[in-house]
Amino acid sequence: MIVVMAAGSSDSELAAVRERIESKGLKAQINLGVERTVVGVVGSIPPDFKDEVELLEGVSDVVMISKPYKLASREFHPDDTIIKVGSAVIGGPSPVIMAGPCSVEDEEQMVSTAKAVKKAGATVLRGGAFKPRTSPYSFRGMGEDGLKLLNLAKQETGLPIITEVMATEDVDTVAKYADILQIGARNMQNYNLLDAVGELGKPVMVKRGLAASYEEWLLAAEYVMAGGNEEVILCERGIRGFESFTRFTLDVAAVPVVQRLSHLPIVADPSHSTGKWYLVTPVALASVAAGAHGLLIEVHPNPDIAKCDGPQSLTFENFDMLMQQVDAIASVRKQPVAAN
């Protein structure tokens, strides 16, 4: 349920509405929009409570939300959510590029990559310290040592960090270093982990699960928001289909669909979805053309010897060429790539 306050309603009237909601054991989420103030009511709504709230001073309308995700819905929050991390503005008119290696390997690899992607125009540094791998024998990341190398690269370049957290017991450790915490596709429905990052005061990226519907994906974001963290970014990273040539199938339609259903920013990951470096650029361009708020791109100084996902990683030169083409597509949409 959402409560729409009348234009010109007072702070005391808004406070009275909030008090009435909370007196029923419900949670009130206040959204101070550009044109109107909306109060989201979270919890099990008692019978006739809608009629009760409609009679309060300053209330213009009370609307029952049909979707199971309330806080993430555009009904509750009609204005786009904008998330600022360092110089990056995620959800704004310009696509934000998050780039770096799949896995942190050593200091030279991390620092050289950070400098290269920044020079090309990226505004967020990505890198994996904790890696979920299909095989237990594959390289699974350096853990906190990897986070320290990410932090060193951040100090060298000023780029904010996005990295994955895989377990509830690692949330505090990752949060010490990361500016954005990433929930991977395999953990999209790890509800304990979603609850844990919902208690943080840092942005969280929720990747779409391998076979998740739009509703399931948005409900995962709802878990984070229900915990009090409203800075959620969605990432379309490809879903499983019948075609085996690519790793996954990137659902370009997810970009405009999510923008219709939700106010949360959405970025695309053409690296994980395609699994092949030569497909990353065309799929990235398609995502930007569809209106994605950003891209998550894997870049490595020497993909042939990368410990993780080398075949889908771009060299520094190829990343620079991708950025030039992304800028051209974004300019056609009147959305130039955000500068450093």
N, C-alpha and C positions, 0 to 999 in steps of 0.2 A: 504494500500500500504506500502511496506517496501523498503527501499533504502539500498542496500548492498555496502559498501565502499570497494574499492580495497585494497589489502594487501599493506601496506606501505604508504597509503594515509596520508596526513598531517593534523594537527589540523586546519590549516587555510582552507583547502578544506572541512573538516567536518563542520566548522563554516559557510562556504558559502552555503553548502547544507541546513543547518538548517535555515539560514536567508531567503533563497529562499522559503522554505516550509512555514515559518511563515508570509512571505509577502503576501501569499494567504489566510491568516486568518486560517491556519491549525495549528495543534499542532505537534511538533516534539518530539518523545520519543527516546532518544539515548541509545542503549544497547551496551556496550563495552564488547563483547564476548571474549572468549579465542582465537578463530581462526579468528574472523572477527568482524567488527563493523557494526551494523545494526541500521538504523534510521526508526522508525515506524511513519507513517503519519496518524494522526487521524483527521477525519472530512470528509466533502463532497468534494471528489476529482474533481477538474475542468477537463473538456475535454482536452485532449492532454497534461495534466500536466506530465504524465508519460514520454512522449517523451522529454519534456523540461528538466526534471531532469536527464535523461539518458545522456544528453550532458554536464553536469557539470563535472569539473575536479575532479578526485578522485573517481568517481562513477563506480562501477563494473557492477551492475545490478539493475534493478527496477522490483519488483515482486508485482503483484496485489494479495492480500490475499482474498481468496474466502469465508472464514468463517466470520460470523458477529462479532465474538469476535476477536479483533485484538491484543491488548496488552497481553491477556492471552494465545494466541496461541503459539504453539511451532515453527511455521513458523517465527514469529517475534523474539522469544527468544529461540534459539535452546538449550542453556545450562539450566540445572535445576536451579531454584531459591532456594537459601539457606537463611534461616531466622534464625538469632541468637537471642535468648532471654535468658539472664542469661547464665547458663552453657548448655542450650539446643540448639542443632543445628537441626533445622527442615528442612527436605528436603535432608539431607545428607545420608550417607550409613547406619546409625543406626537408628532404630525406636525410637521415643521419646514418653515417656509415660506421659500423663497428667491425674492426678487422684485426687479425692476428692469427697465430698458429693454433691448431687444434689442441696441441699439448705443449706445455712449457717443458723444454729439454735442458737448456743451460743458459747462462747469462748472455753469452754472445748472441745466440739465436734470438733471445727475447728482446734485448736492447736494440739490435740491428733491425728487427722487424718493426718494433715500435716506432723507430725513427723513420723507417721507410713508409709505413702506412700514414703517419702524420704528414710527412712531406707531400704525399699524394692527395691528402684531403680528408682522411678519416678523423673522427673526433672522439671515438671511444676505442680502447684497446681490449681485444678479447684474447683469452688464453685459458687452457684447461689445466688445473692442478689436480682435480679429482675427476677421473674419467670412467664412465660406465662402459664396459666393453662386453661384447657378445661372448668372447672367449676369455676364460680366466687366465690364460697364458699370455694375453696381449698386454702391452704397456698400459698401466692403469693410472699413470700420473705420479707426480712427485709429492703430492700432499702439501703440507705447510711450507716446505722448502720451495715448491713451485709458486706459492702465493708470495713469498718473499722476493722471488725474482720478478714477478709481475709488479710488485711494489717498487722495485728498483727501476724497472722500465718506466713506471709512472713518474718517478722522481726525475728521470732523465728527459722526459718528453712533456710532462704535464697532462698526459691523456688519462682520463678516468678509466677504471677497470670494470669489465664484466666477466664473471667467471661462474662456473657451475658449483652448486652445493648439492650433495647427494644424500646426506643423512642428517637427522635432527641433531645429533651430537656434534656435528661439524658446523652448525649454523653460526655460532658465536665466533668461531675461529675464522671462517670465511668472511664474515661481516667486518672483522678488524681490518681487512685488506681491500675488499671489493666495494665499489661504488654502486654496482648493480649485481644482485644475486640472481643467477639463472636456475630455473627449475627445468631439467631436461625432459624430453618426451617420455622417457620410461618412468619418470616420477610424477607425471602430470596428475595422477590420481593417488599419489602418496599423501593422504590427507593429514597425517601427523606432521609431515614436512611442510605442507602448505600452511597449517596452523602456526608452525614455528616462525616461518618468514613473515606471516601476517602480523606478528608482534614486533617486527623491526621497524625502524624509521628510515629504511633505505628502499629504493626502487627494486622491484622484483620482475623478472621476465619469466613468463610461463609459456613454455613451448607446447605446441599441440601434440597430443599423443599419436602413436603410430596408426591407430584406427579410431580416433576420437571424432565424434560429431561436433558441430559448432556448439551445440548446447552443452555437451560434456566439457568442452574446452572452457567455455565461459563460466561454467559452474566451478571449475578449478580456480579460475581467477576470483570468483565470488568467495571462495574459502579464504583467500589471502585478504580480501577487502573486508570480510566479516570480522577478521581479527583486528581491524583498525588501520591497516595499511592500504591507502588508496592509490599509491603510486605503482600501478601494475602495467606492464607492457606485454602484449601478446606476440607470439612468434609462430608464423606458419613455416614449418620445416619439412613438409612433405608427409604424405600418408601412404600406407601400403596399398598397392593395386595388383593387377595381374601381370604387368609388364616388369620384366627382370633386367632390362638393359640399364636402367637407372636404379639407384639405390631405393628411391622412393619417388612418388609423384607429387610435385609441388602443386598445390591447389591455388592457382592464381585468383580464382573466384572468391576465395576466402577473404581476400583483402577488402573488396567492396561490400561483401556480405557482412563482415564483422563491423565495418564502419557504419553500416545501416542499423545493426542490432545493438552496438555498444559504443560508448564514448572513449574507450581505452585505445591508446595507440597500438598499431600493428606493424611489425617488421617481418621481413622474409629472409629465409636462410637457403639460398640457392646452392650452397656448398654441400650440406648434408643431403639435400633432396636429390641432387643429380649424381653425386659421387664421382663426377668426371670434371676435370678442370676446364675443359673446352666447352662445357655446357653451362658453367657458372655465369659467364657474362650475359648470354642471351636470356637466361631465366631471370637474372638480376634486372635486366632492362625491362622485361615483361612485368615484373613485380612493381617497379617504379612507375611504369606506364599505367598500371592498375591503381596506383595511388598509395603504395606502401609508404609508411612513415620512416622507413629505414631498411638497411640490409645488414646481415651478419655474414661476413666473408672470411674464409680461411686463407691465410697468407703465410708462406714459409720461405726462408732464404734459399733452401735447396730441397724441394719437395721429394726428390728421388731418395733421399736418405731420412725423411721424416719418420719419427717413431709412431705416428698416428695419422691416418687419413692423408697421406701424401698425394694419392691420385686425384684428390679433389681440391688440393691447395694451389693457389696461384703464386707464381714467382712475383718478385717486386715489380718487374717490368710489366707483367700481365695485369697486376693490380692497378698500376698507374694507367694503363690503357682502359681498363674497366671504368675507372673513375672519370676519365674524360667522356666516355660514352654515357655513363649515368648522368653526368652533368648536362649533356645534350638533351637526353630524354626528359630530365627534370625541368629543363628550361622550356621545353615545348609545353609542359604542363604548368608553366609559370611557377615552378618550384625549384630554384637553383639549389645545388648541394650546399649544405651548411659549411661555411669556411671555418678554419681553426680560429 
